[in-house]
Amino acid sequence: MAGINQVIMLGLSMAVIAGLIGAGGLGGVVVTSISRLDVGLGFEAGLAVVILAIFLDRLTASFGSSSRPGGLRSLMPRRRPPADPEVEAVSARRLPVA
């Protein structure tokens, strides 16, 4: 799950960088506040990016953790590992009862 967390953080940083070329969104608000020297708006936009990053990090971490019984992973269906065909054939045969 570490790769997914890294991609999410990269996407959030790219949103701010994309604001430099006029992409808009939350990155556009950060760039606008920096260019206007509006400290309050810059603080709000930066804090929104940080809160979003923390939330998404915790969300993806809960998908990956299996140590807690109440985690989100417990809601996902469990898959059985593929069985060996020879073992299945032997277990399917019944021994005669004497």
Secondary structure in CASP SS format (residue, H / E / C, confidence):
PFRMAT SS
TARGET T0000
AUTHOR 0000-0000-0000
METHOD secondary structure of the structure
MODEL  1
M C 1.00
A H 1.00
G H 1.00
I H 1.00
N H 1.00
Q H 1.00
V H 1.00
I H 1.00
M H 1.00
L H 1.00
G H 1.00
L H 1.00
S H 1.00
M H 1.00
A H 1.00
V H 1.00
I H 1.00
A H 1.00
G H 1.00
L C 1.00
I C 1.00
G C 1.00
A C 1.00
G C 1.00
G H 1.00
L H 1.00
G H 1.00
G H 1.00
V H 1.00
V H 1.00
V H 1.00
T H 1.00
S H 1.00
I H 1.00
S H 1.00
R H 1.00
L C 1.00
D C 1.00
V H 1.00
G H 1.00
L H 1.00
G H 1.00
F H 1.00
E H 1.00
A H 1.00
G H 1.00
L H 1.00
A H 1.00
V H 1.00
V H 1.00
I H 1.00
L H 1.00
A H 1.00
I H 1.00
F H 1.00
L H 1.00
D H 1.00
R H 1.00
L H 1.00
T H 1.00
A H 1.00
S H 1.00
F H 1.00
G H 1.00
S C 1.00
S C 1.00
S C 1.00
R C 1.00
P C 1.00
G C 1.00
G C 1.00
L H 1.00
R H 1.00
S H 1.00
L H 1.00
M C 1.00
P C 1.00
R C 1.00
R C 1.00
R C 1.00
P C 1.00
P C 1.00
A C 1.00
D C 1.00
P H 1.00
E H 1.00
V H 1.00
E H 1.00
A H 1.00
V H 1.00
S H 1.00
A H 1.00
R C 1.00
R C 1.00
L C 1.00
P C 1.00
V C 1.00
A C 1.00
END
